[in-house]
Amino acid sequence: MRLIRLERQPSRVADDVRAALAALGRGDYFAGGIALAGARPLPDRRPVEAIVIMPTVVLVVIGVDLPDPAIRLEAPLTGQWKADGWPLVADGDVVNPAADALALADAVIERLRPDVPEHLPIATILAVGPFVEEIEQPPTDLAGNVRVLFPTQNTLLAAIASLTPAPWPCTPAQARALIGTLTPDTGLTGDELAAEGFTVTEESATVKLAPVKPRPRRHRPATPAAVPPIVPPAEVTMPVPRIAAAAPAIPASAPVPWRPVAAIAVALVLLAVVLVLVTTGGDGETVTAPPTTTAATPAPQAVAGIEFTKRASGTERTCAARAYGDLQARLQASGCAGMERGSFEATVDGRAVAVSVAVLTFGSDEQAAAFKQLADTPGSGGIADLATETHQWPREPDTAGAAYQSAISGPAVRLVLAAYVDGQSSPDDPALLRAAGAALGVRIS
């Protein structure tokens, strides 16, 4: 993704949008393209956060500032928004904070449509901030081309993977013409556009129906271990389509209390009791406490349009004993306050996917950030999958090549792995990335 900065945008979340786009790095067919940050497609309206011209889709990115950070945001496109259970309210008849942004998006899409190749879809990204860990949308909203997310590299990739791509990519000439209607004199050459995934000729475009696998970026490569690594929850946001919009923007002063999550504290108290009972063995030897596991009961939970059925879940303090590789060495040296693991099965694009989730809580935000940085490093190891350990998979998945996602929220780090139950997996598979991204918001207990 090549980022071109134009005008400055008025929203507070605009800086996060630019950082997320820049984090995608040089692109390809899947994640390539040209991002015009601060483009002004409508001369009489404010600049939008970005117009992203990709080989198979055009994204209109518009920022929506919330009054405060939130752990969980309920964001129906045409109904009341709630942050951590509290309604987001404003004076007048404003439906929700996205009303004005959706109206602006409609106007921008109407302006762009004549200049966009007919086969190329146009989608809307509503970038919310200052921070939201989990975003929930009604299933009816998830059928369209609008996504609500907190902008990060992972959430953008997940949104892109969930959108219906064009049957073939647009050419460098088509891309250059569209970019020229938004900002002249970019100086982009055909070779530079081809390097971002735009095919060179119409002929090659019409035969390149299957997407080319994107080059691995920060996703974890296949690991030789028999158990899958996992990734933490934090900066979450998932696809959210849209239906309609219109209304003035909600004032930033709208009262929206934000309450932190307290479930971790309860879990830690229970874990402490278990640890006292089992950490002392005969002859004075220290015995590793087994995980407190719960057999899964098929009660699916939907996140970002994907239903997750739990196969196993459990909490424990012995983080190092469940890790391997460099992560195990780090946990042996520094320890952790507790860990929660969950194994889920989902169906994406008609295929069964095994999803392994681990949430590790540390004594400080700094310790958590250092651990996440190590976990995101290829070849650093991972956390063992609980259902694999306890033999609760009907058919044990092959996690080599699993897609990886991670997130951080204060002292908690979430690691996620997603692999096909049957057949080989790839860390850049769009369906697996979508499942792993959605699992950043799944509830384990």
C-alpha positions as CSV (number, residue, x, y, z in Angstrom):
1,M,0.0,0.0,0.0
2,R,1.5,3.3,-1.1
3,L,0.3,6.2,1.1
4,I,0.0,9.7,-0.4
5,R,-0.7,12.4,2.2
6,L,-2.9,15.3,1.0
7,E,-5.0,17.6,3.2
8,R,-5.3,17.1,7.0
9,Q,-8.5,15.7,8.2
10,P,-10.6,17.0,11.1
11,S,-11.3,13.8,13.0
12,R,-9.1,12.6,15.9
13,V,-9.0,9.1,14.5
14,A,-7.4,10.3,11.3
15,D,-3.9,9.7,12.6
16,D,-4.8,6.1,13.4
17,V,-6.1,5.7,9.9
18,R,-2.9,6.9,8.3
19,A,-0.8,4.8,10.6
20,A,-2.8,1.7,9.8
21,L,-2.5,2.3,6.1
22,A,1.2,2.9,6.3
23,A,1.6,-0.3,8.3
24,L,0.4,-2.4,5.4
25,G,3.7,-1.7,3.7
26,R,4.4,-2.3,0.0
27,G,1.4,-4.2,-1.4
28,D,0.3,-6.8,-3.9
29,Y,-2.9,-8.0,-5.4
30,F,-4.5,-8.6,-1.9
31,A,-3.3,-5.6,0.1
32,G,-1.8,-3.3,-2.5
33,G,-3.1,-0.1,-3.9
34,I,-2.8,3.7,-3.5
35,A,-4.2,5.4,-0.4
36,L,-5.0,9.1,-0.8
37,A,-5.1,10.3,2.8
38,G,-7.0,13.6,3.1
39,A,-8.5,13.4,-0.4
40,R,-11.3,15.9,-1.0
41,P,-13.6,14.4,-3.6
42,L,-16.4,16.9,-2.9
43,P,-15.0,20.5,-3.1
44,D,-17.8,21.9,-0.9
45,R,-17.3,19.2,1.9
46,R,-14.6,18.3,4.3
47,P,-11.8,16.0,3.2
48,V,-12.3,12.4,4.0
49,E,-9.8,10.3,6.0
50,A,-8.7,8.4,2.9
51,I,-9.7,7.2,-0.6
52,V,-8.0,3.8,-1.1
53,I,-7.8,2.6,-4.7
54,M,-7.0,-1.1,-4.6
55,P,-6.7,-3.6,-7.5
56,T,-10.2,-5.1,-6.7
57,V,-12.0,-2.6,-4.6
58,V,-12.2,1.1,-3.8
59,L,-12.5,2.1,-0.1
60,V,-14.0,5.3,1.2
61,V,-12.6,5.7,4.7
62,I,-14.3,8.3,7.0
63,G,-13.5,8.9,10.6
64,V,-16.1,8.8,13.4
65,D,-14.9,10.2,16.7
66,L,-16.4,8.7,19.9
67,P,-16.5,10.7,23.2
68,D,-14.3,8.1,25.0
69,P,-12.6,4.8,24.4
70,A,-14.7,1.7,24.7
71,I,-14.2,-2.0,25.4
72,R,-17.4,-3.0,23.5
73,L,-19.3,-1.0,21.0
74,E,-22.7,-1.9,19.6
75,A,-22.9,-0.1,16.3
76,P,-26.0,-0.8,14.1
77,L,-25.9,1.4,11.0
78,T,-29.4,2.7,11.5
79,G,-30.0,2.4,15.2
80,Q,-28.8,3.4,18.7
81,W,-25.1,2.9,19.4
82,K,-24.0,1.7,22.8
83,A,-20.6,1.9,24.4
84,D,-20.0,-0.6,27.2
85,G,-23.8,-0.8,27.5
86,W,-24.4,2.9,27.7
87,P,-26.3,4.6,24.9
88,L,-24.4,7.2,22.9
89,V,-26.8,10.2,23.0
90,A,-26.8,13.7,21.5
91,D,-29.1,16.6,21.2
92,G,-31.7,16.6,18.4
93,D,-32.8,13.7,16.3
94,V,-29.4,12.2,15.6
95,V,-29.6,8.4,15.2
96,N,-26.0,7.6,16.0
97,P,-22.5,9.0,15.7
98,A,-22.1,7.5,12.2
99,A,-25.1,9.2,10.6
100,D,-23.2,12.2,9.2
101,A,-20.3,10.0,8.1
102,L,-22.7,7.6,6.2
103,A,-24.4,10.5,4.5
104,L,-21.0,11.9,3.4
105,A,-19.9,8.4,2.2
106,D,-23.1,8.2,0.0
107,A,-22.3,11.5,-1.5
108,V,-18.6,10.6,-2.2
109,I,-19.6,7.2,-3.7
110,E,-22.1,9.0,-6.0
111,R,-19.3,11.3,-7.1
112,L,-16.7,8.5,-7.7
113,R,-18.9,5.9,-9.4
114,P,-18.7,7.4,-12.9
115,D,-14.9,7.4,-12.7
116,V,-14.5,3.9,-11.2
117,P,-14.3,1.0,-13.6
118,E,-17.8,-0.7,-13.7
119,H,-16.6,-4.0,-12.4
120,L,-14.9,-2.5,-9.3
121,P,-17.0,-2.3,-6.1
122,I,-16.9,0.7,-3.8
123,A,-17.0,0.0,-0.1
124,T,-17.1,2.3,3.0
125,I,-14.9,2.0,6.1
126,L,-16.1,3.8,9.2
127,A,-13.0,4.3,11.3
128,V,-14.0,4.8,14.9
129,G,-11.8,5.9,17.8
130,P,-10.1,6.9,20.0
131,F,-10.1,3.1,20.7
132,V,-12.6,0.3,20.6
133,E,-11.7,-3.3,21.5
134,E,-14.8,-5.1,20.2
135,I,-17.4,-3.9,17.7
136,E,-20.7,-5.7,17.2
137,Q,-23.0,-5.2,14.2
138,P,-26.4,-6.8,13.5
139,P,-26.2,-9.7,11.0
140,T,-28.4,-7.7,8.5
141,D,-25.7,-5.0,8.5
142,L,-23.0,-7.5,7.7
143,A,-24.4,-8.2,4.3
144,G,-23.4,-4.9,2.7
145,N,-20.3,-3.0,1.8
146,V,-19.8,-1.0,5.0
147,R,-17.3,-2.0,7.7
148,V,-17.0,-0.3,11.1
149,L,-13.6,-0.8,12.8
150,F,-10.9,0.7,14.9
151,P,-8.1,1.2,12.3
152,T,-5.1,-1.1,12.6
153,Q,-3.2,-3.2,10.1
154,N,-5.0,-6.4,11.2
155,T,-8.5,-4.9,11.1
156,L,-8.0,-3.4,7.7
157,L,-6.7,-6.7,6.3
158,A,-9.7,-8.5,7.8
159,A,-12.1,-6.0,6.3
160,I,-10.5,-6.2,2.9
161,A,-10.7,-10.0,3.0
162,S,-14.4,-9.9,3.9
163,L,-15.4,-7.7,1.0
164,T,-16.5,-9.1,-2.3
165,P,-13.7,-8.4,-4.7
166,A,-14.0,-7.5,-8.3
167,P,-13.8,-10.5,-10.7
168,W,-10.5,-9.1,-12.1
169,P,-8.2,-6.3,-11.1
170,C,-8.2,-2.9,-12.7
171,T,-5.2,-2.0,-14.8
172,P,-2.5,0.7,-14.1
173,A,-4.1,2.9,-16.7
174,Q,-7.5,2.7,-15.0
175,A,-6.0,3.3,-11.6
176,R,-4.0,6.3,-12.9
177,A,-7.1,7.8,-14.4
178,L,-9.1,7.4,-11.2
179,I,-6.3,8.8,-9.1
180,G,-6.0,11.8,-11.5
181,T,-9.7,12.8,-10.8
182,L,-8.8,13.1,-7.1
183,T,-5.4,14.6,-7.2
184,P,-3.3,15.5,-10.2
185,D,0.4,15.2,-10.7
186,T,1.1,12.2,-8.4
187,G,3.9,11.1,-10.7
188,L,3.0,7.4,-10.3
189,T,4.4,5.3,-13.1
190,G,2.9,2.2,-14.6
191,D,5.7,0.1,-13.0
192,E,4.9,1.5,-9.5
193,L,1.2,0.8,-10.0
194,A,1.9,-2.7,-11.2
195,A,4.0,-3.3,-8.1
196,E,0.9,-2.5,-6.0
197,G,-1.1,-5.3,-7.6
198,F,-2.6,-3.5,-10.6
199,T,-2.3,-5.8,-13.7
200,V,-0.3,-4.5,-16.6
201,T,-2.7,-5.3,-19.5
202,E,-6.5,-5.8,-20.0
203,E,-5.7,-9.3,-21.2
204,S,-3.9,-10.4,-18.0
205,A,-6.6,-8.8,-16.0
206,T,-9.4,-10.9,-17.6
207,V,-7.7,-14.2,-16.9
208,K,-6.4,-13.5,-13.4
209,L,-9.7,-14.5,-11.7
210,A,-8.2,-16.2,-8.6
211,P,-6.5,-13.9,-6.1
212,V,-2.8,-14.1,-5.8
213,K,-1.7,-15.0,-2.2
214,P,-0.4,-11.9,-0.5
215,R,3.2,-11.9,0.7
216,P,3.4,-12.7,4.4
217,R,3.7,-9.5,6.4
218,R,3.4,-9.7,10.2
219,H,1.5,-13.0,10.1
220,R,3.2,-15.9,11.8
221,P,4.6,-18.5,9.4
222,A,3.9,-22.2,9.7
223,T,5.4,-23.6,12.9
224,P,6.7,-27.2,13.2
225,A,5.0,-27.7,16.5
226,A,2.0,-30.0,16.7
227,V,0.0,-27.4,18.7
228,P,-1.0,-24.0,17.4
229,P,0.3,-20.6,18.7
230,I,-2.3,-18.2,19.7
231,V,-2.9,-14.4,19.8
232,P,-4.5,-11.8,22.2
233,P,-7.5,-9.5,22.0
234,A,-7.3,-5.8,22.0
235,E,-7.5,-3.5,19.1
236,V,-10.6,-5.0,17.5
237,T,-12.8,-4.1,14.7
238,M,-14.6,-6.2,12.2
239,P,-16.6,-5.9,9.0
240,V,-19.8,-4.1,9.3
241,P,-22.0,-3.4,6.2
242,R,-24.5,-0.6,6.0
243,I,-28.0,0.1,5.1
244,A,-28.9,3.8,5.1
245,A,-27.8,7.0,6.7
246,A,-28.5,10.7,7.1
247,A,-28.5,13.1,10.0
248,P,-26.1,15.6,11.6
249,A,-23.0,14.4,13.4
250,I,-23.3,13.7,17.1
251,P,-21.5,16.2,19.3
252,A,-18.3,15.1,20.9
253,S,-19.6,16.1,24.3
254,A,-22.3,13.4,24.3
255,P,-22.0,11.7,27.7
256,V,-20.6,8.2,27.2
257,P,-19.4,6.5,30.4
258,W,-16.7,4.0,29.8
259,R,-16.3,1.1,32.2
260,P,-13.3,-1.3,32.2
261,V,-13.7,-5.0,32.2
262,A,-13.6,-6.7,35.6
263,A,-14.0,-10.3,34.6
264,I,-10.3,-10.9,34.7
265,A,-10.2,-10.0,38.4
266,V,-12.8,-12.7,39.2
267,A,-11.0,-15.3,37.1
268,L,-7.7,-14.5,38.9
269,V,-9.3,-15.0,42.3
270,L,-10.6,-18.4,41.3
271,L,-7.2,-19.3,39.8
272,A,-5.4,-18.4,43.1
273,V,-7.6,-20.8,45.0
274,V,-6.8,-23.6,42.5
275,L,-3.1,-22.8,42.6
276,V,-2.9,-23.0,46.4
277,L,-4.5,-26.5,46.3
278,V,-2.4,-28.0,43.6
279,T,1.1,-26.4,43.6
280,T,2.5,-28.6,46.4
281,G,3.2,-32.3,45.8
282,G,4.7,-35.2,47.8
283,D,8.3,-34.9,49.0
284,G,8.2,-31.1,48.7
285,E,8.2,-31.1,44.9
286,T,6.4,-28.4,43.1
287,V,3.6,-29.7,40.8
288,T,2.4,-27.7,37.8
289,A,-1.2,-26.8,38.2
290,P,-3.4,-28.3,35.4
291,P,-5.6,-26.0,33.5
292,T,-9.1,-25.4,34.7
293,T,-11.0,-26.5,31.6
294,T,-14.6,-26.5,30.6
295,A,-16.1,-28.8,28.0
296,A,-17.6,-26.8,25.3
297,T,-21.4,-26.6,25.0
298,P,-22.6,-25.8,21.5
299,A,-23.8,-22.3,22.1
300,P,-22.5,-20.4,19.1
301,Q,-21.7,-16.7,19.4
302,A,-21.6,-14.5,16.4
303,V,-18.8,-12.0,15.9
304,A,-18.4,-9.9,12.7
305,G,-20.8,-12.3,10.8
306,I,-19.0,-15.5,11.9
307,E,-20.4,-18.0,14.3
308,F,-18.0,-19.5,16.8
309,T,-18.8,-22.8,18.6
310,K,-16.7,-23.4,21.7
311,R,-14.8,-26.7,21.9
312,A,-12.9,-26.0,25.1
313,S,-12.1,-23.2,27.5
314,G,-10.1,-22.8,30.7
315,T,-8.1,-20.5,32.9
316,E,-4.8,-20.9,34.7
317,R,-1.7,-19.2,36.2
318,T,0.9,-21.5,34.7
319,C,1.5,-19.5,31.5
320,A,5.0,-20.8,30.8
321,A,3.9,-24.4,31.0
322,R,1.5,-23.9,28.1
323,A,3.9,-22.0,25.9
324,Y,6.8,-23.1,23.7
325,G,9.7,-21.5,21.9
326,D,10.9,-18.0,22.8
327,L,7.5,-17.2,24.4
328,Q,8.0,-19.9,26.9
329,A,11.5,-18.6,27.8
330,R,10.1,-15.1,28.3
331,L,7.2,-16.3,30.5
332,Q,9.6,-18.4,32.6
333,A,11.7,-15.3,33.2
334,S,8.9,-12.8,33.8
335,G,5.8,-14.8,34.5
336,C,2.2,-13.6,34.0
337,A,-0.8,-12.8,36.2
338,G,-3.0,-15.4,34.5
339,M,-4.0,-16.9,31.2
340,E,-7.3,-17.8,29.6
341,R,-7.5,-20.1,26.6
342,G,-10.4,-21.1,24.3
343,S,-10.8,-23.4,21.2
344,F,-13.6,-22.7,18.8
345,E,-14.9,-24.1,15.5
346,A,-16.3,-21.8,12.8
347,T,-17.4,-22.1,9.2
348,V,-16.1,-19.6,6.7
349,D,-16.9,-19.7,3.0
350,G,-18.3,-23.2,3.5
351,R,-15.1,-24.7,5.2
352,A,-14.7,-25.7,8.8
353,V,-12.0,-23.6,10.6
354,A,-10.4,-24.3,14.0
355,V,-9.6,-21.2,16.0
356,S,-7.3,-21.2,19.0
357,V,-7.4,-18.2,21.3
358,A,-5.1,-17.3,24.3
359,V,-5.4,-14.2,26.5
360,L,-2.5,-13.5,28.8
361,T,-2.7,-10.9,31.5
362,F,0.5,-9.2,32.8
363,G,1.4,-7.0,35.8
364,S,1.8,-3.9,33.7
365,D,1.0,-2.4,30.3
366,E,4.8,-2.3,29.5
367,Q,5.3,-6.0,30.2
368,A,2.3,-6.8,28.0
369,A,3.5,-4.7,25.1
370,A,7.0,-6.3,25.2
371,F,5.4,-9.8,25.2
372,K,3.1,-8.9,22.2
373,Q,6.1,-7.6,20.3
374,L,7.9,-10.9,20.8
375,A,4.8,-12.9,19.9
376,D,4.4,-11.0,16.7
377,T,8.0,-11.9,15.7
378,P,8.0,-14.9,13.2
379,G,9.5,-18.1,14.7
380,S,9.1,-16.9,18.4
381,G,6.9,-19.9,19.4
382,G,3.3,-19.7,20.7
383,I,0.7,-21.0,23.1
384,A,-0.6,-24.5,23.0
385,D,-4.2,-25.0,21.9
386,L,-6.4,-26.2,24.7
387,A,-8.7,-28.5,22.7
388,T,-5.7,-30.2,21.2
389,E,-4.1,-30.7,24.7
390,T,-7.4,-32.1,26.1
391,H,-8.3,-34.1,22.9
392,Q,-11.6,-32.3,22.5
393,W,-11.4,-31.9,18.7
394,P,-13.5,-34.5,16.8
395,R,-10.6,-34.3,14.3
396,E,-7.4,-32.6,15.3
397,P,-6.6,-29.8,12.9
398,D,-3.2,-29.3,11.2
399,T,-2.1,-25.8,12.4
400,A,0.9,-25.6,10.1
401,G,0.4,-22.4,8.1
402,A,-2.4,-21.1,10.4
403,A,-3.3,-17.4,10.0
404,Y,-2.2,-15.3,13.0
405,Q,-3.7,-12.2,14.6
406,S,-2.9,-10.4,17.9
407,A,-4.2,-7.5,19.9
408,I,-3.4,-5.7,23.1
409,S,-5.6,-3.9,25.7
410,G,-3.8,-2.5,28.6
411,P,-2.1,-5.4,30.4
412,A,-3.9,-8.1,28.4
413,V,-2.6,-9.7,25.2
414,R,-4.7,-11.8,22.9
415,L,-3.2,-14.3,20.4
416,V,-5.3,-16.0,17.8
417,L,-4.5,-18.8,15.3
418,A,-7.0,-20.0,12.6
419,A,-6.5,-23.1,10.5
420,Y,-8.7,-25.3,8.3
421,V,-10.0,-28.5,10.0
422,D,-9.5,-30.3,6.7
423,G,-6.6,-29.6,4.4
424,Q,-3.7,-27.3,4.3
425,S,-3.7,-23.7,5.6
426,S,-1.9,-20.5,4.6
427,P,-1.1,-17.6,6.9
428,D,-2.3,-15.2,4.2
429,D,-5.6,-17.0,3.3
430,P,-8.3,-14.3,3.3
431,A,-10.9,-16.6,4.9
432,L,-8.6,-17.6,7.7
433,L,-7.5,-14.0,8.3
434,R,-11.2,-13.0,8.5
435,A,-11.8,-15.8,11.1
436,A,-8.7,-14.9,13.1
437,G,-9.6,-11.2,13.0
438,A,-13.2,-11.9,14.2
439,A,-11.8,-14.1,17.0
440,L,-10.1,-11.0,18.5
441,G,-13.6,-10.2,19.8
442,V,-14.8,-13.6,20.8
443,R,-15.7,-14.3,24.4
444,I,-13.9,-17.2,25.9
445,S,-15.8,-17.7,29.2
